[in-house]
Amino acid sequence: MDAFREFIPGAANRHNYGQDRRGPQNPRLSQERAPIIECLLRYRDTVRLHMPGHRGGKGADPLLLSLLGQETFLSDVTGVPAMDELHEPQGCIRQAQELAADLFGAGHTFFMVNGTSGAIHTMVLSALDDGDYIIIPRNIHKSILSAIIMAGANPLFVRPVYDEYLGFALGVDAQGLIRYLQTNPDARQAKAVLLVNPTYYGTSQNLRPICEAVHGQGKLLLVDEAHGPHFHFHRNLPEPALRAGADAVAQGAHKMLGALTQASMLHVQGPRIDLARTKAWFQHLTSTSASYLLLASLDAARRQMALSGPELIGRAIELAGMLREEVNHIPGLYCFGSEITGQPGVDALDPTKVTVTVRELGITGYQAETFLRDKLGIQVEMSDLYNILVIVSFGNTEADIRALLEGLRSLRRAVEAGELPRDLQAAQQSIPDLPPIPEMALSPRQAVQSKWERVPLEQSKGRISAEVVTCYPPGIPILYPGEVISQETIDYLRIISRLAFGISGPEDKTLTTLRVVRDV
């Protein structure tokens, strides 16, 4: 910290808050700078008679102080004049956001302190008015549905490509989406298209032809790039959405870069985006007490990528490649790689996402995750019926990878010795085909704001769903609020409810009953 303090202009003068503010007459700041961190260091010795109440840690509970350390509390400040203000940035926050925009190639970058969900909310609400239509894949993150509900918009769903063997959704087939845009009458009324790219599992689609088709119809292309902020920094990664021409991109800097959890960015570019409207929605949706710990971490993550991004991301790619190769030498386990690309929905792959498929062992991914965590103290990113997902970061070491590999070998030995039951065989014996996408009778907002009642699943035919129902696999919602429940949907949910799969969304996880809009 002291070494960095020496680097900062004005750090010797703790009252020199306004120095180096960027304006029309000032030269562009170097990417070596970290404006928010510089301001925090200049402010650390100030006598504090303002929020927060812990006063730089002097009033903090000793237990929390021992956990987080004094430095954390000294940097937990509020939007006093010396520290700029996130809603109307003119000083260090403005400088930091401009540096990020320069690095990522955006017209404007917003620092988000309420996660990528907050970035998505701002992105969608700034693009849509009440009653507008938006084309989205069926496997969106719940934050996108929340934004659509808040906007009062109407979703037009397209189904992503589903891989039966791996048991999860890939991307949207680009050519299929383009045909939908060109031939479907409903698509003509859409104001925007929103895509999830990359997926949680690292599969990525070619956005350029989609972007050309979307813009050719005068629509906006919005991208949930929560898991792809690192794409900008290595040639062996998929093309970033901004470079492909997307109008707005939400990124989780905490997911794949070095920022703190909940720290994200929203990038916008081009004439199709109303920047003033986006700024207004950003202010509506963002806390007026933004965490400077999160803001500083965004500033630092940007600086780190600017100075060392290719080297750091390259290290992660190398470690992930080692893991993938070694896993594929363990009998019963499989890690897909570049061989998955070229099929519909997958044009490229993020190699730092390593999916270990365990279905040939006869166990579920849930069992594998539990074994690694409870027996060996290894926590992976997530699991599903067939897989565990591992995210390899530049923060990992070869020792981490070796520990996981040994853990996977131990997992196989435990299965072979009968220490783990082969639960998968019973679970997958009768997985039904997905039912058709239901008819949308009400907008999601109308559905969730309506009075509702709970009815038995078998009596729900023809009723309008008032909740989301998602089953894993395939991880694609079967019902959204506002959709009409068909007999095919009832039959599907009846079978799924008996298989003990993961159920997300409904209040009744047994699927014995569903929440539906009350008939008037």
N, C-alpha and C positions, 0 to 999 in steps of 0.2 A: 504493500500500500504506500509506504513512504517513497519507494523508488518511482512509482507512478505519479505521486504527488509532485516530485521534482520536475516531471515532464510537463505539468499543467501550467499554462500561462496564468499568472496572477495568483498561484496557490500560496505564495508567501504572504499575500495581503488578503486576509480573511474577509475584508469588506469589499473586495473588488468584484462584486457580483455581475455587473453588467458588461464586463470586458468580453470582446470578441463576438458580440452578437452579430449575427449575419443579417445583412440587409442588401438592398439593391446596389449599394456602392461598395460592398465588401466582397473580396474574392471568395471563391468557393473553398470551403473548409476541406482539409485533408482527411482521408478516410482513417488516418492514424489517430485522429482526435476522438474523444468520447465526451461530448458536451455535457450530458447529464451527470456523468460521474465527476467531471471536472467541477461542476457547480456544487455537487454534494461535498466534495473535499474542501472547497473553499468555505462551505457553510458549517463545517463540523465544530468549530470552536465558538460559534455564536451563542450568546445567552438566549435561551428559549423560553419565551413567555406566551406560547401559543400551542395549539394542538400539534401532535398527539400528547395525551396525558402522561406518557411514560418519560417524557423529557430526555430523550436521547439515551434511555436505559436507566437513568438514575431512579425512576419510579417504577421500574419493571419488577415483577415478581422474580425473586432470586432463582426459582426453578427454571422459568422461561429464559432468564438472562444467562444461566449456565448452559442452556441448550443452544441458544442462538448467538450468544456473544455480544459484547458491547458494540462492535462495529455495525452489526445489523441494526441496532436501535438508533445509532447515530445517523444512519442513512434513511431511517423511516421518518420522513418529514412530510409536510403538507404544502399546498400551493401558495406559499408566501411569495412576495414579489421577487426575491432573490432566486427562487427556484422555478420560476415560470409557472404556467398554468395550462393543463392539458386541453381544456375546452377552447381557450383562446391563446395558443402558444405564440410568443414573440421572441423568446430567448433560447435557452438551452434545449428545450423540448422541440421547438421549431427547427433548430439546427440539426438535432439528432434525427428527426423525421425526414429532413431534406437529404441528409447523408444516406439514410436507408433508401429513399426513393431513387437517388443517384445509383446506388449499388444494385438494386433490384430492377432498375429500368422502368420505374413507374412515373406517372405524372405527379402523383401525390401519394404519400404514405401516412396512414394513421396508426399510431401506437395504441394497442388495445390492452386494457387491464382486466377485462372480464372474459378472457379466453377467446378461442376461435369462434365459439358460439356467439360472442358479442360482435365479432367481425362479420359473421354471416348475417346476424340480425340487421346490422347497419347496411350491409350490402343489399339485402333483399328489400328492406323497407325504403331505401333510397331509390330503388329501381321500379317499384310497383305501387300502384294506387288501388284503392278499394275496387274490387271487381275485375281487376286485370287477370290475365291468364299467364301462366308460366309453365314451361315444359321441363320436367325433372325426371330423373331415374327413380325407380321404385325403391331403391336401397339408399335413400338419403339419410343423413344424420338427423337426429331428432331436433336439432337446432334449426334446421331448414324448415321443418314442419311448423315449429314455433313461430318462425318469421312469417311464414305464409298465413298462419292464423292471425297474427298481429296486423298484417297488411290487409286482411280481408280478401286475399287473392284466391284464384281458382287453379289448382294444379292439373296439368295434363301429364299423365304418367306414361313413361316408356320403360319397358322391362329390360334390365341389364342381361348380358349373357351369363348363363349359369353353368359352372363346371360340375358335372355330376360326380366325378371321382373325388375331386378336392372338397366338394361340398360347400362352395361359397360363390358369391356373385363376382364376376369380373366387371369390366367396364361396359359401357353401351357400345353396341356395334356402330361404328361411325357411318358406314354406308346405309345401314338401316335407319339411323337417325336422320340422315340427309334425305332419304326417300320419304320419311314421315313428314319432314318439313315441306317437301315439294308437293306431296300428294294428299295429305290429310287435311280436310277442311277445317278441323278444329285447330290445327297447328297455325293456320293463318292468323288467328286472332290473338296468338300469344305475343306478349311484349318482350319476353326474355326466355333464354334457355339457361338452366343451371346444371352443371355437371360436377361430379365428384371425381377428382383426378389428382393424385393417384388414389386407388382404393386403399383400405386399411392393410391389405395384403401386399401392396406395392405394385400392383398391375396398373399400367398407364395406357391411355388411348392417344391416338394421333389427333391433336386438337386443331391443327391447321385447316384441314378441309372442313371440319365442323364450323370453325370460326368464319371461314369464307361464306359458307352456306347461311349461317345465322345472320351475319352482317349484310349479306345480299338481300335478305328480306327485311332489313331495317330493325332487327331485333338485337338485344343485348346478349352477350355471352358472359355469364357469371360462373366462376369456378371456385369450388371448395377444394383448395389445395392445402388443407390442414397438414397433411403428411408429406408435403413436398417442398418446403422452403429451401432445402439443400440442393434442389435441382439446378440452381443457378451456378453452382460452384464446382462442377466436375463434368467433363465431357462424356463420361460413361454413365450418366444418368439421363432419364427422360427429359424432353424439352420442357422448360417452365411454361406455365400458362400465359404469363405476360409476354414472353417472347413469341408465343404462338398467336398473340393478338387479342387475348381476352380483355374485356373492358374493366372487370373488377375481379380481384383474387383475394381470398381469405387464407391466411397462412398461420399455422401454429408454430411460432418460433421456439416454443418450449418443447415441442414434440421431437424435432430432429436437429435443432441447433442448441446453443448453450444457454438460452434464456430460462428464467424461472417458470415454474408451472403457472399457467394462466396468462402468460405474456404472449401476445400474438400481434399480427399486423394485418391491416387491410390496405391493399394497393389498388389504385384506380389509374386509368389512363384513357386518353382519347376524347374526342368531342361528343361521344354518345352518352357519357356520364355527366350528370348535373352535379358539379362539385359542390356548389352552394347547398344543394339539397342533401348531399351526402354528409357534409359538415353539420347540417342541422340535425339529421338523424343521429349522427355520432354523439352530439351533445345531449339529445333526448335520452339516449340509451346508456351513456357512460357515467360512472360515478363522478361526483364533483370532488371526491376525496381519493383521487387516484394514488395507488401505491407507487412511491418512488423507487422502492426496491424492484418492482416489476419493470418500471420505465428504465431504470439503470441497467437491468439485465438485458433489455432489448437493445439498448445503446451498445453494450459490451458484446452481445452476440453479433450485431452488425459489424462492429470493428474487428472481431475475431475472424469472421468470414472474409472481410475485405483484405486482411493482412495474411491470413493463412488458410483460407477456405479450401482450395484445391488439395493442399497437403493433408489437412485434417480429414476431409471427406474421402480422399484417396485411402487414408489409413483405415477408415471404417469399411470401405469397399473391400480392401484386402483381407481384413479380418473376417468379414462376412463370407468371402470366397473360400477361405480356409475352412470355416464352419460348414458351409454347404458341401464342399468336397468330402470332408471327413464323415458327415452324417450319411452321405450316400454310400459309404462303405460299411455302414452298420446294418446287418440284415433286419428286414422288417420296417426300416425307416426310409423315407424319401423326402428330398428337398427339390422342388422344381427350380429350374433356372431359365436360361434363355430359350430352352426348347418350348416353353409355353407361349412365347411371342409369335406373332404372325397369324394367330387365329382371331376370329371376330371378338372384339372387346379388349384385346391385348396387343398393343403395338410395341410396347417397351416394358421393362421391368426395373424397379428400384432394387438393386442387389443388396442394399442394407437391410431389407425386410426378408427374413429367412423363415419360411413356413416349413415346419417339420410335420410331415404327414405320418400318422401312427396307425392308420386303419389296418395295415397288413399284420400288425401285432395282435389285432383283435380287441384292442382297448380304445377308449375314447380319448380325445384330446383333453377333456376335463380330468380324466384319471391321470394322464401324463403330467399335467400342470400340478395337480395336487401332490403327486409323488415327488416331483422335483422340489416343490416348496416345503412340504412337511418333512420329508426324509433327508433332504440335502441342502436346504436353505438357498435354493435357486429359484428366483421369481422371473417367469417369462412375461411377455406383454399381455397375452390373452390365450384362450383356448376355445375350440368349438368341438363339434362332434368328432371330426377326423384329424384335427391339427392342433399344434401349438404354434404361436407366432412369436418370433424373437426379433427384436429391433437391435441392430448393432450400430453403436455410435462411436465417434472418435474418442469418446470418454472411456470406452472399453479397452481392455488389455488382452493380450494373448492368453494370459492366465485365466481370464473370465471365460474365454472360448474353450480352453482346455477343461475347465471345471464343468461346463455344460456338456461337453462331449463325454466326459466320464460319467456324468449324471445320466445321459441318454443310454450309455452302455449298461449302467446299473439298472435302468428302467427295463431294458430288454431282458436282462438276467432275471429280474423279479417276475416278469411275465412268464418266462420260460419255466421258472421254478414254481409257478402257480400261486405266487404271493399276491398277484393282482388278478382279479376275475376278468374274463374277457367279455366285458359288458357290451361291447359294440355289436356283437353278433345278434343279440336280442334286440338292440335298439334300432338297427338298420333293416330289419327283416321285411318291413312293409311300409317304407317311406313312400307316400303318395306323390303323384305329380301335382305341381302347383295349379290351383284353380285359375280361371281367367281373371283378369283385372276387373274388379267390380265397377258397376255404373256409379258415377258421382251424382248424387241427388241434391246435396247441399254443399256449400263451401265448407271447408274445415272449421272456419270461425263460426258460421251459423250452427254447425253441429255441436261444437263444444259449448256454445253459449245457450243452447236450447235446454229446456227441462228434459231430464232423462229418467229412465227407469231400467231396472235389471230384469232380463227375461231369460228363461232356460235356452241354452244353445239350440235345442231341437225346435223351439218355437220362434226362432229369430228370423226365419225366412221372410224376405220382403221388408224387413225393418231397416232403419238407417243407423249405422254404427255411430256411437258417440265417443269411441276410444280407438287407440291404435292397438293392433294385435300383430306381433312379430314372433315368428318361430325360428329356432336355430337347430339344424339348418332349415332353410337356406340363408337366414339372416335378412330376408326380404319381407317387409310387412305384408301380411295377408289382407288386413283391413286398415283403412284410414278413416278418421272421422268424416262423416258425410257420405260414405259409400253404402250402397244397398247390399245387404247380406243375401247371397244366393244360396241355392241348395248345394252347389258345388263347394262353396266356401264352408258350409256347415259340415259336409262330409269330410272335407280335408281336416278341419279343426277337430272333429271327433276322433279321427285316427291319430293325429298328432298328440292329442291330449293323453292318449294311452301309452305313448312311447317315452315319456319322461324326458323329452327334449327341453332345451331352454326356451322359456316363454317370457317375452318382454312386452310391457305396455298395458295389458288389461289388469284391472283390479283383481279379478278372479283368475289366478294363475292356473287353476285346474281346468279352465275353459268350460266349466259346467254351465256358467251363465255369461251373458254379454251385456254391456251397457249400451243401450240404444236410445235414440231420440224418442221422447214420449209423443204418441199420436195426439194431435189436437182435435 
